Amino acid sequence: MSEMGDTSELIEWLFTYHAPTPDQIEKLKAVRQAAKALAVAIDASCPPSADRTAAMRDLQTAVARD
């Protein structure tokens, strides 16, 4: 059981698109710009490796909205 109710309610919420509000759009842009700067730093500072690939993937996941 989750705070949102039963499992079916949670699944419904997790797999439904939630359009951002105009205020959220600007905040999401700022987060994506910061994530891009971090991705550039990771790319420049870390040798090619599984860890670098995982870091980039995790960063992409962290900013994914849609």
CYANA upper distance limits for C-alpha pairs under 8 A (distance plus 0.5 A):
  1 MET  CA      5 GLY  CA      6.80
  1 MET  CA      6 ASP  CA      5.86
  1 MET  CA      7 THR  CA      6.72
  2 SER  CA      6 ASP  CA      6.86
  2 SER  CA      7 THR  CA      7.45
  2 SER  CA     10 LEU  CA      7.89
  4 MET  CA      9 GLU  CA      7.43
  4 MET  CA     10 LEU  CA      6.68
  5 GLY  CA      9 GLU  CA      6.65
  5 GLY  CA     10 LEU  CA      7.39
  6 ASP  CA     10 LEU  CA      7.09
  7 THR  CA     11 ILE  CA      6.63
  8 SER  CA     12 GLU  CA      6.60
  9 GLU  CA     13 TRP  CA      6.71
 10 LEU  CA     14 LEU  CA      6.53
 11 ILE  CA     15 PHE  CA      6.60
 12 GLU  CA     16 THR  CA      6.62
 17 TYR  CA     66 ASP  CA      7.39
 20 PRO  CA     24 GLN  CA      6.00
 20 PRO  CA     25 ILE  CA      6.47
 21 THR  CA     25 ILE  CA      6.77
 22 PRO  CA     26 GLU  CA      7.46
 23 ASP  CA     27 LYS  CA      7.23
 24 GLN  CA     28 LEU  CA      6.46
 25 ILE  CA     29 LYS  CA      6.70
 26 GLU  CA     30 ALA  CA      6.89
 27 LYS  CA     31 VAL  CA      6.81
 28 LEU  CA     32 ARG  CA      6.59
 28 LEU  CA     63 VAL  CA      8.41
 29 LYS  CA     33 GLN  CA      6.64
 30 ALA  CA     34 ALA  CA      6.78
 31 VAL  CA     35 ALA  CA      6.59
 31 VAL  CA     63 VAL  CA      7.54
 32 ARG  CA     36 LYS  CA      6.51
 32 ARG  CA     63 VAL  CA      6.76
 33 GLN  CA     37 ALA  CA      6.82
 34 ALA  CA     38 LEU  CA      6.82
 35 ALA  CA     39 ALA  CA      6.59
 35 ALA  CA     59 LEU  CA      7.26
 35 ALA  CA     60 GLN  CA      8.47
 35 ALA  CA     63 VAL  CA      7.82
 36 LYS  CA     40 VAL  CA      6.72
 37 ALA  CA     41 ALA  CA      6.79
 38 LEU  CA     42 ILE  CA      6.61
 39 ALA  CA     43 ASP  CA      6.55
 39 ALA  CA     56 MET  CA      6.96
 39 ALA  CA     59 LEU  CA      7.98
 40 VAL  CA     44 ALA  CA      6.61
 41 ALA  CA     45 SER  CA      6.38
 42 ILE  CA     46 CYS  CA      6.06
 42 ILE  CA     52 ARG  CA      7.65
 42 ILE  CA     55 ALA  CA      8.47
 42 ILE  CA     56 MET  CA      8.33
 43 ASP  CA     47 PRO  CA      8.12
 43 ASP  CA     52 ARG  CA      8.09
 46 CYS  CA     52 ARG  CA      6.95
 47 PRO  CA     52 ARG  CA      7.70
 48 PRO  CA     52 ARG  CA      6.68
 48 PRO  CA     53 THR  CA      8.08
 49 SER  CA     53 THR  CA      6.84
 50 ALA  CA     54 ALA  CA      6.57
 51 ASP  CA     55 ALA  CA      6.55
 52 ARG  CA     56 MET  CA      6.72
 53 THR  CA     57 ARG  CA      6.68
 54 ALA  CA     58 ASP  CA      6.48
 55 ALA  CA     59 LEU  CA      6.55
 56 MET  CA     60 GLN  CA      6.63
 57 ARG  CA     61 THR  CA      6.66
 58 ASP  CA     62 ALA  CA      6.57
 59 LEU  CA     63 VAL  CA      7.08
 60 GLN  CA     64 ALA  CA      6.61
